[in-house]
């Protein structure tokens, strides 16, 4: 093979690498904008830890921002090649996990039940069905979002007591216990997901300690079984 042929081959390689780098930069910029929205939602929802009266308004504002996030995912869908989902997945994995967490938190605050994988996908405007080709909500990203939710709720259990809300920790305890039982049914092979799940036991312990403390102080409200919210939105 002549030197000219080798130069031609490697010149094509360089063109391919340059095109891919340009695409990655476009994807990074889209994700950067989408991530900014997710952090704004996160900031708004922090009100739950110090002002329970403002939760309804915060959830409403979060819904408005989710609509903006949906637009960013639409741009991502149009930008990422149909066969390139897993090739570029790392760029939006963390962002999607945060959105799954925030969607789950918003729905729980509004309704008191677990948001489904399908509903989160609908909120983000992407497919819930895993596809070999095309943009979708990866199940593992959704599950990591739920584990992030548990950590947020364990913190809320403590802060609710300081706000004088003694019923919230009991509600959180029941919900997180059910989630914990659900996760134990899974055979988790993803290292990141498994490490997240391993941390769940500390969230459960923290919530149990809050409920126990309220119990021995006689501060737990009586629960009407018929008034309990359902645990799923199926």
C-alpha positions in Angstrom: 0.0 0.0 0.0 1.4 3.4 -1.0 1.9 6.3 1.4 -0.7 8.3 -0.5 -3.3 5.5 0.2 -2.5 5.5 3.9 -2.8 9.2 4.1 -6.1 9.1 2.4 -7.4 6.4 4.8 -6.3 8.2 7.9 -7.6 11.5 6.5 -11.1 9.9 6.4 -10.6 8.6 9.9 -9.8 12.2 11.0 -12.9 13.5 9.3 -15.0 10.9 11.1 -13.5 11.7 14.4 -14.0 15.5 13.9 -17.6 15.0 13.0 -18.2 12.8 16.0 -16.5 15.4 18.3 -18.7 18.1 16.9 -21.8 16.0 17.5 -20.7 15.3 21.1 -20.2 19.0 21.7 -23.7 19.8 20.4 -25.1 17.0 22.7 -23.1 18.4 25.7 -24.5 21.9 25.1 -28.1 20.6 25.0 -27.6 18.5 28.2 -26.0 21.5 29.9 -29.1 23.5 29.2 -31.3 20.6 30.3 -29.3 20.1 33.5 -29.7 23.8 34.3 -33.5 23.3 34.3 -33.2 20.2 36.5 -31.1 22.1 39.1 -33.7 24.9 39.1 -36.4 22.4 39.9 -34.3 20.9 42.6 -33.8 24.3 44.1 -37.5 25.1 44.1 -38.4 21.8 45.7 -36.0 22.4 48.6 -38.9 24.4 50.1 -40.3 21.1 51.4 -37.6 21.0 54.1 -38.5 24.3 55.7 -41.9 25.5 54.6 -44.6 22.8 54.1 -47.2 25.5 53.2 -45.3 26.3 50.0 -45.2 22.7 48.6 -48.3 23.1 46.3 -46.9 26.2 44.7 -43.4 24.6 44.3 -44.9 21.5 42.6 -46.9 23.7 40.2 -43.7 25.7 39.3 -41.9 22.4 38.9 -44.5 21.2 36.4 -43.9 24.3 34.3 -40.2 23.6 34.2 -40.7 20.0 33.3 -42.4 21.3 30.2 -39.2 23.2 29.4 -37.2 20.0 30.0 -39.4 18.1 27.7 -38.4 20.5 24.9 -34.8 19.9 25.6 -35.3 16.1 25.4 -37.1 16.7 22.1 -34.0 18.5 20.7 -31.8 15.6 22.0 -34.1 13.1 20.2 -33.6 15.0 17.0 -29.9 15.4 17.5 -28.8 11.9 18.5 -28.6 9.4 15.6 -31.3 6.6 15.9 -28.5 4.0 16.4 -26.4 6.2 18.8 -28.5 6.1 22.0 -26.1 4.0 24.0 -23.0 5.4 22.3 -23.8 8.9 23.7 -25.9 7.8 26.7 -23.2 9.0 29.2 -23.9 12.6 28.3 -27.5 12.6 29.6 -27.5 9.7 32.1 -26.9 11.8 35.2 -29.4 14.4 34.0 -32.1 11.8 33.3 -31.6 10.2 36.7 -32.1 13.6 38.4 -35.2 14.2 36.3 -36.6 10.8 37.3 -35.9 11.7 40.9 -37.6 15.1 40.6 -40.6 13.8 38.8 -41.0 11.0 41.4 -40.7 13.6 44.2 -43.2 16.0 42.6 -45.8 13.3 42.1 -45.3 11.9 45.6 -45.7 15.4 47.1 -48.9 15.9 45.0 -50.5 12.5 45.2 -48.6 10.4 47.7 -47.8 7.5 45.4 -45.0 6.1 43.3 -44.8 7.5 39.8 -44.5 4.8 37.1 -41.6 4.4 34.6 -44.1 5.2 31.9 -45.3 8.4 33.5 -41.8 9.7 34.0 -41.1 9.0 30.3 -44.3 10.9 29.4 -43.3 13.8 31.5 -39.9 14.0 29.7 -41.5 13.4 26.3 -39.6 10.2 25.5 -40.4 6.6 25.0 -40.9 4.2 28.0 -40.1 1.2 25.9 -36.4 0.2 25.6 -35.5 0.3 21.9 -32.5 -1.0 20.0 -32.8 2.1 17.9 -34.2 5.4 19.3 -34.4 7.6 22.4 -36.1 6.1 25.5 -36.0 6.3 29.3 -33.5 3.6 30.5 -35.0 1.5 33.3 -31.8 1.8 35.3 -31.9 5.6 35.1 -35.5 5.5 36.4 -34.5 3.2 39.3 -31.6 5.3 40.3 -34.0 8.3 40.4 -36.2 6.3 42.8 -33.2 5.6 45.1 -32.4 9.3 45.0 -36.0 10.0 46.0 -35.6 7.7 49.1 -32.6 9.8 50.2 -34.6 13.0 49.8 -37.5 11.6 51.8 -35.3 10.4 54.6 -34.1 14.0 55.0 -37.7 15.2 54.8 -38.7 12.8 57.6 -36.3 14.6 59.9 -37.2 18.2 58.8 -40.9 17.5 58.9 -40.6 16.9 62.6 -38.9 20.2 63.1 -41.8 21.8 61.3 -44.3 20.1 63.7 -45.6 17.7 61.1 -45.7 14.3 62.9 -47.7 12.5 60.3 -45.3 13.0 57.4 -42.5 10.7 58.8 -45.1 7.8 59.1 -46.2 8.4 55.5 -42.6 8.4 54.3 -41.8 5.3 56.3 -44.6 3.3 54.8 -43.7 4.4 51.3 -40.0 3.8 51.5 -40.5 0.4 53.2 -42.6 -0.6 50.2 -40.0 0.7 47.8 -37.2 -1.2 49.7 -39.2 -4.4 49.4 -39.6 -3.8 45.7 -35.9 -3.3 45.1 -35.1 -6.5 47.0 -37.0 -8.4 44.4 -34.5 -7.3 41.8 -31.2 -9.0 40.9 -29.1 -5.9 40.4 -26.1 -6.3 38.1 -25.3 -2.7 37.4 -22.5 -1.6 39.8 -23.7 2.0 40.1 -27.3 0.9 40.7 -26.3 -1.7 43.2 -24.2 0.8 45.2 -27.1 3.1 45.3 -29.3 0.3 46.6 -26.8 -0.5 49.2 -27.1 3.0 50.5 -30.9 2.6 50.8 -30.5 0.7 54.1 -29.1 3.8 55.7 -32.1 5.9 54.5 -34.5 3.3 55.9 -32.6 3.2 59.2 -32.8 7.0 59.5 -36.5 7.1 58.8 -37.1 4.3 61.3 -35.2 6.2 64.0 -37.4 9.3 63.4 -40.6 7.2 63.6 -39.4 5.4 66.7 -38.5 8.7 68.4 -42.0 10.0 67.7 -43.5 6.8 69.0 -41.8 6.7 72.3 -42.7 10.4 72.8 -46.3 9.6 72.0 -46.4 12.0 69.1 -47.5 9.6 66.3 -51.0 10.4 65.0 -53.5 7.6 64.7 -53.7 6.3 61.2 -57.0 5.6 59.5 -56.3 2.7 57.1 -59.1 3.8 54.8 -57.6 7.2 54.4 -54.2 6.0 53.3 -53.1 7.0 49.8 -52.4 4.2 47.4 -48.7 3.2 46.9 -48.8 3.1 43.0 -50.3 4.9 40.1 -50.8 1.8 38.0 
